[in-house]
Amino acid sequence: MDKSDQELFVRQVREHHASLRGFVRSLGVNPLWVDDIAQEAFIVAYNRLDEFDKDRDFGAWLRGIARNLVINERRKDARRKRIISDNLTDVLLSTSSTPEYEAEELGDRGLAKVNALRECIRELPEKSLSLIKAKYENNSSALDIAETFGMKPPAVRKALERLRASLRKCMEKRMELFGA
Amino acid sequence: MESNDSETLIDRLVAGEASDFEVARLSEMVGRDPTLAEELREELQFSEWIRHAVRDDASAQDQSLFDSLEFRDLSVEERVSLARDGDLSSAAADELARNLLDAPDLAANLRSELFEDEMIAQIVSSAKSENAFVDSLVTRMWAETNEDHFVEDFSKKLEEIEREQPDNVVAFPGRSWKTKVAAVASLAAAVAIGAFFITSGLESSLSSGAVAKIRKSTVDAIWAPDSQPNREGKFVKGTYRLESGAVSIELADGKSLAVQGPAVFEVDDSGDAVLLEGIALATSDRTDLTTGQPIGIGLSAKNVRFSKGAITVGLDARSSDSTEAIVFSGETGICMSESTICRDVYEFEAIKADHSHSKFVDVPYNPRAFSKAWELVSGIEKNLGDIVIELPGITSSSKQSDSGEIRVFVERERFKPESTMEVDVIRPGYFASSSDSKTEGRALASNGEEMRSYLLQLWKNEDQPEDEEIEASMTFDHPVVGVIFSSERLWESDRMVGASTQHLAENSNRGLDSIGDQILLSEDGRTLNLKLKSNATDIDQVRVLVALK
């Protein structure tokens, strides 16, 4: 594989991976297995690329494949499941309708959303950033974070909730103002 | 066989034989019956003592039920919050699923929140970074397919798809085109609303210390953390560093600045700007009422400043030894700040200030370096299809393309038509094309208002022997007031917009024809959708006139 092919591949995966991983997580997949399912979707896409209807959006097609992979998880033996709960995934799947709809709802403009969010996270005060990192970088539970920060677990959850709400607001504002 | 009897369920649980269904069922029963809950707690506590007596850890199953019991005391919102934190056992997740079945809004909300969580994780966790994902994917692709050429093959296939199916292409009749045009129209409306909001917000924000505001930016625009605009995209007087991408910034008095990263610049409260590093392009839409001359932006760089107003100028300050200045529209003077040396520079001319010798040197007009910034100020959202927005003063492109494309030339950035112009009739929301007989026309009177003229031309792929069909769509940031797509009216309007037609054979056919060419203007009059089919002899051109006010 020469360098230009590699660069091209990176560019194309870059365009779709963020929204695909977000979509997979939104169906109740265990956070530890999100990337695994997203990668599997890319591999299935490769194997079935000839079946792809070129009038459709490629990102939405990928999400359709991922959706089917998540549906299949329900049939697996409990030890091999990559979802938290069959019932929870069922409910979340029922609200997700079709891949075309998803393109408008969650998956659309994934790269722009990540960039906007990155800027918002950069602006967080130090303590808030540490809290976010403890949760999302170290994957610590609310209990562990509470111990580290000298807080109670419900207070940690509340603080994270407030932080996420403010990040969401910031991201939406940036998306709107910056015409991303 | 699964049981519904509470005593049996407790026995089976204590014995470690209860199924997930039975655990969930028991949770439900104890939730309704406090006495049973107490009985269960005692049983479990006792069995726990025994367990600890023989080994150190508790079974996951009992833990799951404990969680489930605690879970019952929480509100639905608190349960959702737990789910979001991942602190949820399988039984608790089942319980939450039951809650969400009756509350689809909450379920949809949880989905959005989980989506956001994943985004945050991708940003803050190195293990979830883009590089980590790509590296792992490449390895896995190779491992799962045992094909060394897998990635290469995949890249090529994806590239083919991208070429054949650009993002959000507006489908023409014969496809499900209605919904897509609606989406385009709403996108155009969103752009229009955004532009209005920002422009109108600027004046009021000046009083609060802000001197400028972001109007538009590319998705890859990244600012240095310690020198960036505030969360609302506003700038106070000071220095800013754009690390990558491009942004267009609205300054005071109708002036605007487009900066291309990496760049460092200063803005002040007079609407002027200093470029310390990088590339910037400045435009001004104001005219001095007494002289009729444009009021240019006071853009300067190291030892270089523009002395007179021009409509659009650019500075390239990437080198510490020299600064290149370029005039895209209008004419101006340029001076060395530390001396009295000045030069007049005219439209489509470029000049280089040599700092070590303190002199100006003429250089060829080559605006390619400004292409990213220009796309932000060209007035076009190049949102759909194979479109190339050409820089001012470029009449033919040196860019080579593997496929056909539509090239957009800004013919005149700002002009007042001397007389009425005849344009082709195009009804918003309906397709039009030029027929063999003369296409219906109408007179377009400017009423003294300024316009901008764009020329759209289908650029064929010369290596493609067969006729090629290109679909594209573009949204303008000003309303389209006239479209000319018949050959005759294109020839008639050339002089008015100052178009150079030297490269065209006299009276040659250059408009759209009825065989394969179609054009559609969206209902809101801002988005133009084109389907053009090339042929061996004719040129496909469309002139678009937008009102600047």
Interface residues (C-beta under 8 A of the other chain):
Chain A: M1 D2 D5 Q6 L8 F9 V10 Q12 V13 R14 H17 A18 R21 G22 F23 V24 R25 S26 L27 G28 N30 P31 V34 D35 A38 Q39 F42 I43 Y46 L49 F52 K54 D55 R56 D57 F58 A78 I84 S85 D86 N87 L88 D90 V91 L92 S94 T95 S96 L106 L111 A112 K113 V114 N115 L117 R118 E119 C120 I121 R122 E123 I132 K133 K135 Y136 E137 N139 S141 A142 L143 R157 L160 E161 R164 L167 R168 C170 K173 R174 E176 L177 F178 G179 A180
Chain B: D20 E78 S81 L82 A83 D85 G86 D87 L88 S90 A93 D94 L96 A97 R98 L100 L101 P104 A107 A108 L110 R111 S112 E113 L114 F115 E116 D117 E118 M119 I120 A121 Q122 I123 V124 S125 S126 A127 K128 E130 F133 V134 S136 L137 V138 R140 M141 E144 T145 D148 H149 F150 V151 E152 D153 F154 S155 K156 K157 L158 E159 I161 E162 E164 Q165 D167 N168 A171 R175 S176 V191 G194 I198 I214 R215 K216 S217 V219 D220 A221 I222 W223 P225 Q228 R231 E232 G233 V247
